[in-house]
Amino acid sequence: MARKRHSDEDVLKILREVEVHLSSGMDVQSACRTAGISDATYYIWRKKFGGMGRSQLSELKSLQKENDRLKKIVAELELDKLILKESLDFLKPKA
């Protein structure tokens, strides 16, 4: 079976669709089959995105983007620190 990549918005839409089917009395396997996903995928997505709205999703994305940016800054500063430490060791007179 071909593997599909769903955007986060699509995942929320599919989760809502499955929840509607579940509230109408379907079991999880049948609801997932009508939505076109496996029940394992449903449980993974529900764990990750359960109870999340679009605004929370956009906030999560912006926080992840900010976190990535800060991690990059820390990595660059750590590299600068190591370079300075090595140059200091090189310039320090040896006794």
N, C-alpha and C positions, 0 to 999 in steps of 0.2 A: 504494500500500500504506500502511496506517495506521502511524503511528509509535508505538512503545511505549516507555514509560519503565520500566526495571527498577531495582529497589533493588539495593544493593550485595550483599546476601545472595542475591538471585536471580541476580545475575551469577556469584557464586561457585558456586552450584548448577549453573547452565548450563555453566560451564567444566568442572566435575567430570564432568558428563554427557558433554560432548564428549570429554574425555580418556578416559573409559571406552570410548566408541565407537572412538576412535583406537587404543586398546590392543587392541581386538578385531579390528583389521585394516581398519577403514573408512578411506577417505580423508577429508581435511579438509572438502571440499565436502559430501559425503554426511552426515558427522557433524553439520555445522552445519545442514544442511537438516532433519535429524530433530529437532534441538534448537530449530528455529524462528528461527534467526538467520542473518545473512549471514556469509560467511567473513571479510569485511573487519571486521565487528563483532567476530568471534572474535579476530582478531589484535590489534585495539585493546584489547579487554578483557584478553587474555593479557599484553599489554605492561604494562597498568596494574595488574592484580590477580594476575598469574602467580605461583604458589607461595605465595600468601597464605592464611592460615587465618582463621577467625572471630575469634580473639583478636587477631591482627594487624590485622584490619579494624577492630575496635572501637578499638584503640589509634590507628590512623591517623585515624579520625573524631575522637577526642578531641584529638589533636594539631592537626588542622585547626581545630577549634573554638577551642582555646587560641590558635592563631596568628591567627585572625580577631579574637579579643578583644584581643590585644596590638597588632595593627595599628590597631584602633579607638582604643586608648589613645594610641598614638603620634600619630595624626592629631589627636586632641583637644589633646594637649600642644603640637604644632606650631602649631595655631591660637591657643592661649593665648599662646605665645611671640610670634607675629606681632602680636597685639593689644597686648601689653605693649610691644613695640618701637615700634609706631605711637604709643602714648600717650606714651612717653618722648620721641620726636621732637617731639611736639606741645608737651610741657611744657618742653623744652630751649629756653633763650633763644637767639635768633638774633643773631649778631654782625654 
